[in-house]
Amino acid sequence: MSRFILISPSVDYERKVRSSVAPLSGSLQYFQAAYLPDSPDDILRQQAGEPPEVLILGPGLPQEDALKFAAVMDLQYPEISIVLAADDDGELALNAMRSGIRDLIPPTADMDQVRALVERASLAAAGRRRGLAPNTAERPAAEGGRVIAVMSPKGGVGKTTVASNLAIGLGLVSPMSVVIVDLDLQFGDIASGLMLDPEFTITEAVVGAASQDAMVLKTYLSLHPSNIYVLCAPRNPIDMDRISGENISHLLRQLRAEFQYVVVDTAPGLGEHVLATLEQATDAVWVCGMDVPSIRGLRTGFQILSELDLLPDNRHVVLNMADRRTGLTVQDVEATIGAPVDVVLPKSRAVPFSTNKGVPLLQDGSRDGAAKGLRKLVERFKPNWEAPRKKVHRRAVVQ
């Protein structure tokens, strides 16, 4: 059962919040006060059982005191999400994020808005608790999360579709702990594929305060309804020239320290930004179409990156748009690239339909064959997953 605490002198606001959280099957404890205690323990010691998931600092509290209290709470109890009811004047959002506040709620927000924001904060709290629990993280905390580069030497093979569905699927496993980065800096379309109109893009996220402070960086991310974060490509392709490989390396290090999964939709080819991504990647998902140019490109990509020593330790090969009528088989592809095909996504009418609709297959719970393959790909990134051994024929077929 979700548990919420509200501190505010406003009884009317308490009624609104109580009605908003009622559908969430949660209990609300209300402290009617126009001030905050000296320590979070003064509040939490009055709780029976487990600590709350969300602390709501309601209207009527001194703003400066609220920020200070939130900073102490976030330091001592990072598993509790903090929400502040206040109007954003631009500067407040930045100070709030630095203090560890999860979200700002306008005091005039209606019940549906309050419910959505509080539920989001509750999901974030659950994700934090999983991350802080002993023996549950797949990787040591000092190393951070997994950086998953979704790659393809050739364009037009469905790389963005795979990347977006992978992020959505991982978000079902770890809500609020996944971010997808659109690194096709000229023609990236993650935003359109997820029906987002971002206020900020990667152009703003790699410079200024965001590059120095992870909490500031989070304010530049867009939140998708599936409980994942998104960092979209620049609006203007010319902005690509302002983003260096070192910018990308630093950005991915920042995100890896904050998120359990960082999914990167790279541009086709092996340009500067792709190589910078591979230097930080723990995993590479290689997407290949069932055609000779795509297969040849993948084989060449493996050879080049092997020579550069830039092949991530964990490799996942996805054969997309598989169709026996092409004259090639999965075994032909494996023999040519010299590596097993881990996931086969059959050719499907549902994929272009979902792309045009802006709702990835794994978001709407599709049972299509391609969706089943995408779920299999997501499974490979769950903790304690082990890949089955598969024999690969070494005779090259596609010359």
GUMIKE-446787 format. One record per residue (C-alpha): residue number from 0; x, y, z. Coordinates in Angstrom, 2 decimals, padded with zeros to 5 digits. Example, Ala and Ser with C-alpha at 12.3 -4.5 7.8 and 13.67 -1.06 7.14 Angstrom:
2
mipa num: 0; x: 012.30; y: -004.50; z: 007.80 $
mipa num: 1; x: 013.67; y: -001.06; z: 007.14 $
This chain:
399
mipa num: 0; x: 000.00; y: 000.00; z: 000.00 $
mipa num: 1; x: 001.33; y: 003.43; z: -000.93 $
mipa num: 2; x: 001.90; y: 005.82; z: 001.94 $
mipa num: 3; x: 001.91; y: 009.60; z: 001.66 $
mipa num: 4; x: 002.62; y: 012.47; z: 004.03 $
mipa num: 5; x: 001.37; y: 016.02; z: 003.51 $
mipa num: 6; x: 002.57; y: 019.06; z: 005.44 $
mipa num: 7; x: 000.60; y: 022.27; z: 004.84 $
mipa num: 8; x: -001.52; y: 024.79; z: 006.75 $
mipa num: 9; x: -004.23; y: 024.54; z: 004.08 $
mipa num: 10; x: -007.10; y: 022.24; z: 004.98 $
mipa num: 11; x: -008.62; y: 022.73; z: 001.52 $
mipa num: 12; x: -005.43; y: 021.48; z: -000.09 $
mipa num: 13; x: -005.45; y: 018.46; z: 002.22 $
mipa num: 14; x: -008.94; y: 017.55; z: 000.99 $
mipa num: 15; x: -007.79; y: 017.79; z: -002.63 $
mipa num: 16; x: -004.73; y: 015.61; z: -002.04 $
mipa num: 17; x: -006.66; y: 013.04; z: -000.03 $
mipa num: 18; x: -009.23; y: 012.69; z: -002.79 $
mipa num: 19; x: -006.46; y: 012.51; z: -005.40 $
mipa num: 20; x: -004.54; y: 009.66; z: -003.74 $
mipa num: 21; x: -007.60; y: 007.64; z: -002.78 $
mipa num: 22; x: -007.67; y: 005.75; z: -006.14 $
mipa num: 23; x: -004.01; y: 004.85; z: -005.58 $
mipa num: 24; x: -005.00; y: 002.65; z: -002.62 $
mipa num: 25; x: -002.79; y: 004.73; z: -000.39 $
mipa num: 26; x: -003.02; y: 006.20; z: 003.07 $
mipa num: 27; x: -002.37; y: 009.90; z: 003.66 $
mipa num: 28; x: -001.12; y: 011.34; z: 006.94 $
mipa num: 29; x: -001.67; y: 015.08; z: 007.24 $
mipa num: 30; x: 000.28; y: 017.51; z: 009.40 $
mipa num: 31; x: -001.48; y: 020.87; z: 009.54 $
mipa num: 32; x: 001.38; y: 023.31; z: 010.04 $
mipa num: 33; x: 002.78; y: 026.49; z: 008.50 $
mipa num: 34; x: 006.35; y: 025.49; z: 009.39 $
mipa num: 35; x: 008.69; y: 022.55; z: 009.05 $
mipa num: 36; x: 010.41; y: 020.64; z: 011.86 $
mipa num: 37; x: 014.14; y: 020.84; z: 012.47 $
mipa num: 38; x: 014.71; y: 017.27; z: 011.30 $
mipa num: 39; x: 012.90; y: 014.74; z: 009.07 $
mipa num: 40; x: 013.05; y: 012.34; z: 012.01 $
mipa num: 41; x: 010.56; y: 014.56; z: 013.84 $
mipa num: 42; x: 008.03; y: 013.56; z: 011.20 $
mipa num: 43; x: 009.08; y: 009.98; z: 010.49 $
mipa num: 44; x: 009.17; y: 008.87; z: 014.12 $
mipa num: 45; x: 005.42; y: 009.45; z: 014.17 $
mipa num: 46; x: 004.97; y: 006.82; z: 011.47 $
mipa num: 47; x: 003.98; y: 003.26; z: 012.22 $
mipa num: 48; x: 005.49; y: 000.51; z: 010.10 $
mipa num: 49; x: 007.47; y: 001.27; z: 006.96 $
mipa num: 50; x: 008.51; y: 004.83; z: 006.03 $
mipa num: 51; x: 006.31; y: 006.74; z: 003.55 $
mipa num: 52; x: 006.92; y: 006.69; z: -000.18 $
mipa num: 53; x: 006.12; y: 010.34; z: -000.91 $
mipa num: 54; x: 006.40; y: 013.51; z: 001.17 $
mipa num: 55; x: 004.30; y: 016.41; z: -000.13 $
mipa num: 56; x: 005.28; y: 019.88; z: 001.00 $
mipa num: 57; x: 002.04; y: 021.76; z: 000.46 $
mipa num: 58; x: 001.26; y: 025.45; z: -000.12 $
mipa num: 59; x: 001.70; y: 027.88; z: 002.75 $
mipa num: 60; x: 005.16; y: 026.67; z: 003.81 $
mipa num: 61; x: 008.14; y: 029.08; z: 003.58 $
mipa num: 62; x: 009.80; y: 028.23; z: 000.27 $
mipa num: 63; x: 013.38; y: 028.60; z: 001.48 $
mipa num: 64; x: 012.69; y: 026.40; z: 004.49 $
mipa num: 65; x: 011.05; y: 023.81; z: 002.23 $
mipa num: 66; x: 014.14; y: 023.61; z: 000.02 $
mipa num: 67; x: 016.46; y: 023.21; z: 003.00 $
mipa num: 68; x: 014.24; y: 020.55; z: 004.56 $
mipa num: 69; x: 014.05; y: 018.67; z: 001.26 $
mipa num: 70; x: 017.84; y: 018.67; z: 000.90 $
mipa num: 71; x: 018.24; y: 017.09; z: 004.34 $
mipa num: 72; x: 015.47; y: 014.57; z: 003.68 $
mipa num: 73; x: 016.96; y: 013.55; z: 000.33 $
mipa num: 74; x: 020.36; y: 013.05; z: 001.94 $
mipa num: 75; x: 019.11; y: 011.01; z: 004.88 $
mipa num: 76; x: 016.20; y: 009.18; z: 003.22 $
mipa num: 77; x: 016.87; y: 008.99; z: -000.56 $
mipa num: 78; x: 014.21; y: 006.30; z: -000.91 $
mipa num: 79; x: 011.45; y: 008.85; z: -000.17 $
mipa num: 80; x: 010.29; y: 011.06; z: -003.05 $
mipa num: 81; x: 009.64; y: 014.70; z: -002.24 $
mipa num: 82; x: 007.05; y: 016.83; z: -004.04 $
mipa num: 83; x: 006.67; y: 020.58; z: -003.56 $
mipa num: 84; x: 003.40; y: 022.45; z: -004.20 $
mipa num: 85; x: 004.55; y: 025.75; z: -005.68 $
mipa num: 86; x: 004.43; y: 027.72; z: -008.92 $
mipa num: 87; x: 007.56; y: 027.45; z: -011.00 $
mipa num: 88; x: 009.18; y: 030.81; z: -011.66 $
mipa num: 89; x: 012.07; y: 029.30; z: -013.63 $
mipa num: 90; x: 014.65; y: 029.61; z: -010.90 $
mipa num: 91; x: 012.63; y: 027.54; z: -008.43 $
mipa num: 92; x: 012.74; y: 024.40; z: -010.60 $
mipa num: 93; x: 016.53; y: 024.48; z: -010.65 $
mipa num: 94; x: 016.82; y: 025.02; z: -006.88 $
mipa num: 95; x: 014.19; y: 022.35; z: -006.25 $
mipa num: 96; x: 016.03; y: 019.72; z: -008.27 $
mipa num: 97; x: 019.27; y: 020.55; z: -006.49 $
mipa num: 98; x: 017.48; y: 020.01; z: -003.19 $
mipa num: 99; x: 016.32; y: 016.56; z: -004.26 $
mipa num: 100; x: 012.70; y: 017.51; z: -004.90 $
mipa num: 101; x: 011.14; y: 015.10; z: -007.40 $
mipa num: 102; x: 008.44; y: 017.33; z: -008.87 $
mipa num: 103; x: 006.72; y: 020.68; z: -008.56 $
mipa num: 104; x: 002.92; y: 020.74; z: -008.38 $
mipa num: 105; x: 001.11; y: 024.02; z: -009.03 $
mipa num: 106; x: -001.08; y: 024.72; z: -005.97 $
mipa num: 107; x: -004.03; y: 025.19; z: -008.33 $
mipa num: 108; x: -003.53; y: 021.81; z: -010.06 $
mipa num: 109; x: -006.70; y: 019.75; z: -010.34 $
mipa num: 110; x: -007.14; y: 016.32; z: -008.79 $
mipa num: 111; x: -006.09; y: 014.42; z: -011.92 $
mipa num: 112; x: -002.83; y: 016.39; z: -012.16 $
mipa num: 113; x: -002.09; y: 015.87; z: -008.47 $
mipa num: 114; x: -002.81; y: 012.15; z: -008.77 $
mipa num: 115; x: -000.55; y: 011.76; z: -011.80 $
mipa num: 116; x: 002.38; y: 013.59; z: -010.22 $
mipa num: 117; x: 002.06; y: 011.81; z: -006.88 $
mipa num: 118; x: 001.81; y: 008.42; z: -008.59 $
mipa num: 119; x: 004.92; y: 009.23; z: -010.61 $
mipa num: 120; x: 006.76; y: 010.16; z: -007.42 $
mipa num: 121; x: 005.59; y: 006.92; z: -005.81 $
mipa num: 122; x: 006.94; y: 004.87; z: -008.72 $
mipa num: 123; x: 010.24; y: 006.71; z: -008.47 $
mipa num: 124; x: 010.42; y: 005.91; z: -004.76 $
mipa num: 125; x: 009.86; y: 002.23; z: -005.51 $
mipa num: 126; x: 012.66; y: 002.30; z: -008.07 $
mipa num: 127; x: 015.00; y: 003.96; z: -005.61 $
mipa num: 128; x: 014.26; y: 001.39; z: -002.92 $
mipa num: 129; x: 015.10; y: -001.42; z: -005.32 $
mipa num: 130; x: 018.34; y: 000.29; z: -006.23 $
mipa num: 131; x: 019.31; y: 000.81; z: -002.59 $
mipa num: 132; x: 018.43; y: -002.71; z: -001.44 $
mipa num: 133; x: 021.46; y: -004.95; z: -000.78 $
mipa num: 134; x: 022.30; y: -007.72; z: -003.25 $
mipa num: 135; x: 019.74; y: -006.58; z: -005.84 $
mipa num: 136; x: 021.84; y: -004.45; z: -008.14 $
mipa num: 137; x: 023.35; y: -006.32; z: -011.03 $
mipa num: 138; x: 026.38; y: -004.04; z: -011.06 $
mipa num: 139; x: 028.30; y: -002.53; z: -008.13 $
mipa num: 140; x: 026.95; y: 000.91; z: -007.20 $
mipa num: 141; x: 030.28; y: 002.55; z: -007.94 $
mipa num: 142; x: 030.07; y: 001.42; z: -011.55 $
mipa num: 143; x: 026.59; y: 002.77; z: -012.12 $
mipa num: 144; x: 024.00; y: 001.43; z: -014.53 $
mipa num: 145; x: 024.25; y: -000.17; z: -017.94 $
mipa num: 146; x: 024.84; y: 001.90; z: -021.06 $
mipa num: 147; x: 023.21; y: 000.10; z: -023.99 $
mipa num: 148; x: 024.25; y: 001.32; z: -027.43 $
mipa num: 149; x: 021.75; y: 000.37; z: -030.14 $
mipa num: 150; x: 023.85; y: 000.17; z: -033.29 $
mipa num: 151; x: 023.66; y: -000.37; z: -037.02 $
mipa num: 152; x: 026.22; y: 000.39; z: -039.75 $
mipa num: 153; x: 023.33; y: 000.93; z: -042.17 $
mipa num: 154; x: 020.20; y: 003.03; z: -041.86 $
mipa num: 155; x: 016.66; y: 001.86; z: -042.44 $
mipa num: 156; x: 016.90; y: -001.39; z: -040.46 $
mipa num: 157; x: 014.57; y: -000.41; z: -037.61 $
mipa num: 158; x: 017.21; y: 000.64; z: -035.10 $
mipa num: 159; x: 015.07; y: 003.40; z: -033.56 $
mipa num: 160; x: 012.11; y: 001.05; z: -033.26 $
mipa num: 161; x: 014.26; y: -001.46; z: -031.39 $
mipa num: 162; x: 015.78; y: 001.23; z: -029.15 $
mipa num: 163; x: 012.46; y: 002.80; z: -028.19 $
mipa num: 164; x: 010.81; y: -000.54; z: -027.46 $
mipa num: 165; x: 013.82; y: -001.68; z: -025.46 $
mipa num: 166; x: 013.60; y: 001.45; z: -023.30 $
mipa num: 167; x: 009.83; y: 001.02; z: -022.85 $
mipa num: 168; x: 010.29; y: -002.63; z: -021.90 $
mipa num: 169; x: 013.04; y: -001.85; z: -019.39 $
mipa num: 170; x: 010.80; y: 000.86; z: -017.95 $
mipa num: 171; x: 008.23; y: -001.83; z: -017.15 $
mipa num: 172; x: 010.95; y: -003.68; z: -015.23 $
mipa num: 173; x: 012.45; y: -000.59; z: -013.53 $
mipa num: 174; x: 010.07; y: 002.40; z: -013.61 $
mipa num: 175; x: 011.72; y: 005.83; z: -013.51 $
mipa num: 176; x: 015.16; y: 004.19; z: -013.76 $
mipa num: 177; x: 015.52; y: 004.24; z: -017.55 $
mipa num: 178; x: 016.58; y: 007.04; z: -019.90 $
mipa num: 179; x: 016.78; y: 006.84; z: -023.69 $
mipa num: 180; x: 019.13; y: 009.21; z: -025.51 $
mipa num: 181; x: 018.59; y: 010.07; z: -029.17 $
mipa num: 182; x: 022.12; y: 010.32; z: -030.53 $
mipa num: 183; x: 021.15; y: 010.58; z: -034.18 $
mipa num: 184; x: 021.97; y: 014.26; z: -033.92 $
mipa num: 185; x: 020.95; y: 015.18; z: -037.46 $
mipa num: 186; x: 017.83; y: 013.16; z: -038.12 $
mipa num: 187; x: 016.83; y: 011.57; z: -034.83 $
mipa num: 188; x: 013.15; y: 010.80; z: -034.47 $
mipa num: 189; x: 012.77; y: 009.34; z: -031.00 $
mipa num: 190; x: 010.63; y: 012.38; z: -030.10 $
mipa num: 191; x: 008.13; y: 011.74; z: -032.91 $
mipa num: 192; x: 008.23; y: 007.99; z: -032.30 $
mipa num: 193; x: 007.22; y: 008.55; z: -028.67 $
mipa num: 194; x: 004.81; y: 011.44; z: -029.37 $
mipa num: 195; x: 006.89; y: 013.96; z: -027.41 $
mipa num: 196; x: 007.35; y: 017.68; z: -027.92 $
mipa num: 197; x: 010.40; y: 018.28; z: -025.70 $
mipa num: 198; x: 011.07; y: 021.62; z: -024.10 $
mipa num: 199; x: 014.80; y: 020.86; z: -024.06 $
mipa num: 200; x: 017.06; y: 018.65; z: -026.19 $
mipa num: 201; x: 020.56; y: 017.23; z: -026.00 $
mipa num: 202; x: 021.85; y: 020.57; z: -027.31 $
mipa num: 203; x: 021.08; y: 022.23; z: -023.97 $
mipa num: 204; x: 021.92; y: 019.18; z: -021.86 $
mipa num: 205; x: 025.62; y: 018.96; z: -022.75 $
mipa num: 206; x: 026.57; y: 022.55; z: -021.87 $
mipa num: 207; x: 026.35; y: 024.95; z: -018.95 $
mipa num: 208; x: 025.01; y: 023.96; z: -015.55 $
mipa num: 209; x: 023.60; y: 020.66; z: -016.81 $
mipa num: 210; x: 027.08; y: 019.39; z: -017.62 $
mipa num: 211; x: 028.21; y: 020.18; z: -014.08 $
mipa num: 212; x: 025.27; y: 019.03; z: -011.99 $
mipa num: 213; x: 023.33; y: 015.79; z: -012.48 $
mipa num: 214; x: 020.25; y: 017.23; z: -010.76 $
mipa num: 215; x: 020.21; y: 020.09; z: -013.26 $
mipa num: 216; x: 020.66; y: 017.63; z: -016.11 $
mipa num: 217; x: 017.50; y: 015.82; z: -015.04 $
mipa num: 218; x: 015.49; y: 019.00; z: -015.59 $
mipa num: 219; x: 016.40; y: 018.77; z: -019.28 $
mipa num: 220; x: 014.94; y: 015.29; z: -019.67 $
mipa num: 221; x: 011.40; y: 014.68; z: -020.92 $
mipa num: 222; x: 009.19; y: 012.26; z: -019.00 $
mipa num: 223; x: 007.29; y: 009.76; z: -021.13 $
mipa num: 224; x: 003.94; y: 008.34; z: -019.90 $
mipa num: 225; x: 005.54; y: 004.88; z: -019.69 $
mipa num: 226; x: 007.70; y: 006.11; z: -016.79 $
mipa num: 227; x: 010.96; y: 006.45; z: -018.69 $
mipa num: 228; x: 013.01; y: 009.58; z: -019.32 $
mipa num: 229; x: 013.93; y: 010.79; z: -022.79 $
mipa num: 230; x: 016.70; y: 013.08; z: -024.05 $
mipa num: 231; x: 015.74; y: 014.05; z: -027.58 $
mipa num: 232; x: 017.89; y: 014.96; z: -030.57 $
mipa num: 233; x: 018.48; y: 018.61; z: -031.54 $
mipa num: 234; x: 015.65; y: 020.41; z: -033.30 $
mipa num: 235; x: 018.10; y: 021.80; z: -035.85 $
mipa num: 236; x: 020.57; y: 019.38; z: -037.51 $
mipa num: 237; x: 023.15; y: 022.17; z: -037.56 $
mipa num: 238; x: 023.41; y: 021.90; z: -033.77 $
mipa num: 239; x: 025.29; y: 018.63; z: -034.25 $
mipa num: 240; x: 028.44; y: 020.63; z: -034.92 $
mipa num: 241; x: 028.22; y: 022.12; z: -031.42 $
mipa num: 242; x: 028.30; y: 018.70; z: -029.73 $
mipa num: 243; x: 031.66; y: 016.96; z: -029.47 $
mipa num: 244; x: 032.53; y: 013.37; z: -028.75 $
mipa num: 245; x: 033.80; y: 014.43; z: -025.34 $
mipa num: 246; x: 030.42; y: 016.06; z: -024.64 $
mipa num: 247; x: 028.76; y: 012.72; z: -025.33 $
mipa num: 248; x: 031.21; y: 010.77; z: -023.16 $
mipa num: 249; x: 030.64; y: 013.13; z: -020.24 $
mipa num: 250; x: 026.86; y: 013.04; z: -020.70 $
mipa num: 251; x: 026.74; y: 009.25; z: -020.66 $
mipa num: 252; x: 028.91; y: 009.11; z: -017.54 $
mipa num: 253; x: 026.49; y: 011.48; z: -015.83 $
mipa num: 254; x: 023.43; y: 009.49; z: -016.85 $
mipa num: 255; x: 025.02; y: 006.16; z: -015.95 $
mipa num: 256; x: 025.54; y: 007.41; z: -012.41 $
mipa num: 257; x: 021.85; y: 008.33; z: -012.09 $
mipa num: 258; x: 019.96; y: 005.61; z: -013.99 $
mipa num: 259; x: 019.89; y: 001.84; z: -013.98 $
mipa num: 260; x: 019.63; y: 001.70; z: -017.78 $
mipa num: 261; x: 020.83; y: 004.24; z: -020.37 $
mipa num: 262; x: 019.62; y: 003.26; z: -023.84 $
mipa num: 263; x: 021.38; y: 005.13; z: -026.66 $
mipa num: 264; x: 019.86; y: 005.24; z: -030.14 $
mipa num: 265; x: 022.96; y: 005.95; z: -032.21 $
mipa num: 266; x: 023.25; y: 007.32; z: -035.74 $
mipa num: 267; x: 024.00; y: 004.84; z: -038.55 $
mipa num: 268; x: 027.69; y: 004.31; z: -039.20 $
mipa num: 269; x: 030.74; y: 004.76; z: -037.00 $
mipa num: 270; x: 031.08; y: 008.51; z: -036.61 $
mipa num: 271; x: 032.68; y: 010.45; z: -033.75 $
mipa num: 272; x: 029.61; y: 010.39; z: -031.52 $
mipa num: 273; x: 029.04; y: 006.67; z: -032.04 $
mipa num: 274; x: 032.65; y: 005.85; z: -031.14 $
mipa num: 275; x: 032.35; y: 008.04; z: -028.03 $
mipa num: 276; x: 029.25; y: 006.07; z: -027.07 $
mipa num: 277; x: 031.02; y: 002.75; z: -027.52 $
mipa num: 278; x: 033.80; y: 003.88; z: -025.19 $
mipa num: 279; x: 031.17; y: 004.20; z: -022.42 $
mipa num: 280; x: 028.90; y: 001.31; z: -023.40 $
mipa num: 281; x: 028.54; y: -001.85; z: -021.36 $
mipa num: 282; x: 026.35; y: -003.43; z: -024.04 $
mipa num: 283; x: 025.83; y: -003.10; z: -027.78 $
mipa num: 284; x: 022.60; y: -004.14; z: -029.48 $
mipa num: 285; x: 023.37; y: -004.66; z: -033.17 $
mipa num: 286; x: 020.37; y: -004.37; z: -035.46 $
mipa num: 287; x: 020.58; y: -006.02; z: -038.86 $
mipa num: 288; x: 018.09; y: -006.31; z: -041.68 $
mipa num: 289; x: 017.62; y: -009.45; z: -043.72 $
mipa num: 290; x: 019.36; y: -008.12; z: -046.81 $
mipa num: 291; x: 022.88; y: -008.47; z: -048.17 $
mipa num: 292; x: 024.02; y: -004.82; z: -047.72 $
mipa num: 293; x: 022.92; y: -004.80; z: -044.08 $
mipa num: 294; x: 024.63; y: -008.12; z: -043.33 $
mipa num: 295; x: 027.84; y: -007.05; z: -045.03 $
mipa num: 296; x: 027.78; y: -003.77; z: -043.12 $
mipa num: 297; x: 027.42; y: -005.57; z: -039.81 $
mipa num: 298; x: 030.31; y: -007.91; z: -040.60 $
mipa num: 299; x: 032.52; y: -004.95; z: -041.55 $
mipa num: 300; x: 031.48; y: -003.05; z: -038.43 $
mipa num: 301; x: 032.49; y: -005.95; z: -036.23 $
mipa num: 302; x: 035.87; y: -006.16; z: -037.93 $
mipa num: 303; x: 036.63; y: -002.44; z: -037.62 $
mipa num: 304; x: 035.57; y: -002.15; z: -033.98 $
mipa num: 305; x: 037.48; y: -005.30; z: -033.09 $
mipa num: 306; x: 040.63; y: -003.73; z: -034.52 $
mipa num: 307; x: 039.94; y: -000.53; z: -032.54 $
mipa num: 308; x: 039.21; y: -002.57; z: -029.39 $
mipa num: 309; x: 035.82; y: -000.86; z: -029.08 $
mipa num: 310; x: 033.52; y: -003.89; z: -029.00 $
mipa num: 311; x: 031.58; y: -003.84; z: -025.69 $
mipa num: 312; x: 031.81; y: -006.97; z: -023.56 $
mipa num: 313; x: 028.11; y: -007.76; z: -023.99 $
mipa num: 314; x: 026.90; y: -008.16; z: -027.57 $
mipa num: 315; x: 023.28; y: -008.70; z: -028.62 $
mipa num: 316; x: 022.45; y: -009.24; z: -032.31 $
mipa num: 317; x: 018.90; y: -008.51; z: -033.44 $
mipa num: 318; x: 017.75; y: -009.67; z: -036.89 $
mipa num: 319; x: 014.90; y: -007.37; z: -037.83 $
mipa num: 320; x: 012.18; y: -007.79; z: -040.47 $
mipa num: 321; x: 013.04; y: -011.48; z: -040.84 $
mipa num: 322; x: 011.30; y: -013.06; z: -043.80 $
mipa num: 323; x: 012.06; y: -016.43; z: -045.39 $
mipa num: 324; x: 011.00; y: -015.07; z: -048.77 $
mipa num: 325; x: 014.19; y: -012.98; z: -048.96 $
mipa num: 326; x: 016.16; y: -016.09; z: -049.91 $
mipa num: 327; x: 018.32; y: -015.90; z: -046.78 $
mipa num: 328; x: 018.05; y: -017.77; z: -043.49 $
mipa num: 329; x: 019.08; y: -016.94; z: -039.95 $
mipa num: 330; x: 021.87; y: -019.49; z: -040.32 $
mipa num: 331; x: 023.15; y: -017.61; z: -043.39 $
mipa num: 332; x: 023.34; y: -014.41; z: -041.40 $
mipa num: 333; x: 025.12; y: -016.08; z: -038.48 $
mipa num: 334; x: 027.65; y: -017.73; z: -040.74 $
mipa num: 335; x: 028.46; y: -014.43; z: -042.43 $
mipa num: 336; x: 028.86; y: -012.23; z: -039.36 $
mipa num: 337; x: 030.53; y: -014.98; z: -037.32 $
mipa num: 338; x: 028.24; y: -014.46; z: -034.34 $
mipa num: 339; x: 024.90; y: -015.86; z: -033.17 $
mipa num: 340; x: 021.65; y: -014.02; z: -033.82 $
mipa num: 341; x: 020.16; y: -013.53; z: -030.37 $
mipa num: 342; x: 016.73; y: -012.16; z: -031.24 $
mipa num: 343; x: 014.70; y: -012.57; z: -034.43 $
mipa num: 344; x: 011.97; y: -010.01; z: -035.12 $
mipa num: 345; x: 009.64; y: -011.23; z: -037.87 $
mipa num: 346; x: 008.38; y: -008.85; z: -040.51 $
mipa num: 347; x: 005.19; y: -007.34; z: -039.14 $
mipa num: 348; x: 002.51; y: -004.87; z: -040.18 $
mipa num: 349; x: 002.07; y: -003.87; z: -036.55 $
mipa num: 350; x: 005.52; y: -002.23; z: -036.41 $
mipa num: 351; x: 004.97; y: 000.60; z: -038.94 $
mipa num: 352; x: 001.47; y: 001.10; z: -037.55 $
mipa num: 353; x: 002.81; y: 001.55; z: -034.02 $
mipa num: 354; x: 005.51; y: 003.91; z: -035.30 $
mipa num: 355; x: 002.98; y: 006.10; z: -037.10 $
mipa num: 356; x: 000.76; y: 006.09; z: -034.04 $
mipa num: 357; x: 003.64; y: 007.09; z: -031.76 $
mipa num: 358; x: 002.97; y: 004.18; z: -029.38 $
mipa num: 359; x: 005.69; y: 001.46; z: -029.33 $
mipa num: 360; x: 004.53; y: -002.15; z: -029.40 $
mipa num: 361; x: 005.64; y: -002.83; z: -025.83 $
mipa num: 362; x: 003.73; y: 000.19; z: -024.58 $
mipa num: 363; x: 000.33; y: -001.02; z: -025.77 $
mipa num: 364; x: 000.84; y: -004.65; z: -024.77 $
mipa num: 365; x: 000.79; y: -006.01; z: -028.31 $
mipa num: 366; x: 000.94; y: -009.79; z: -028.80 $
mipa num: 367; x: 002.36; y: -009.46; z: -032.28 $
mipa num: 368; x: 005.30; y: -011.69; z: -033.19 $
mipa num: 369; x: 007.65; y: -008.71; z: -033.30 $
mipa num: 370; x: 006.51; y: -007.70; z: -029.82 $
mipa num: 371; x: 007.33; y: -011.17; z: -028.52 $
mipa num: 372; x: 010.84; y: -010.85; z: -029.95 $
mipa num: 373; x: 011.26; y: -007.42; z: -028.38 $
mipa num: 374; x: 010.26; y: -008.80; z: -025.00 $
mipa num: 375; x: 012.89; y: -011.49; z: -025.45 $
mipa num: 376; x: 015.45; y: -008.72; z: -026.01 $
mipa num: 377; x: 014.34; y: -006.96; z: -022.82 $
mipa num: 378; x: 014.74; y: -010.21; z: -020.89 $
mipa num: 379; x: 018.45; y: -010.25; z: -021.76 $
mipa num: 380; x: 019.00; y: -007.16; z: -019.60 $
mipa num: 381; x: 017.31; y: -008.40; z: -016.46 $
mipa num: 382; x: 019.60; y: -009.17; z: -013.50 $
mipa num: 383; x: 021.00; y: -012.71; z: -013.35 $
mipa num: 384; x: 020.02; y: -013.47; z: -016.95 $
mipa num: 385; x: 022.35; y: -015.92; z: -018.66 $
mipa num: 386; x: 022.61; y: -016.35; z: -022.42 $
mipa num: 387; x: 022.11; y: -019.90; z: -023.72 $
mipa num: 388; x: 025.02; y: -021.26; z: -025.69 $
mipa num: 389; x: 024.47; y: -021.46; z: -029.40 $
mipa num: 390; x: 026.63; y: -023.06; z: -032.04 $
mipa num: 391; x: 027.46; y: -020.84; z: -035.00 $
mipa num: 392; x: 028.45; y: -022.12; z: -038.41 $
mipa num: 393; x: 031.66; y: -020.35; z: -039.42 $
mipa num: 394; x: 031.37; y: -020.75; z: -043.19 $
mipa num: 395; x: 030.68; y: -017.33; z: -044.73 $
mipa num: 396; x: 027.64; y: -017.28; z: -046.98 $
mipa num: 397; x: 027.19; y: -013.66; z: -048.01 $
mipa num: 398; x: 030.27; y: -012.40; z: -049.86 $
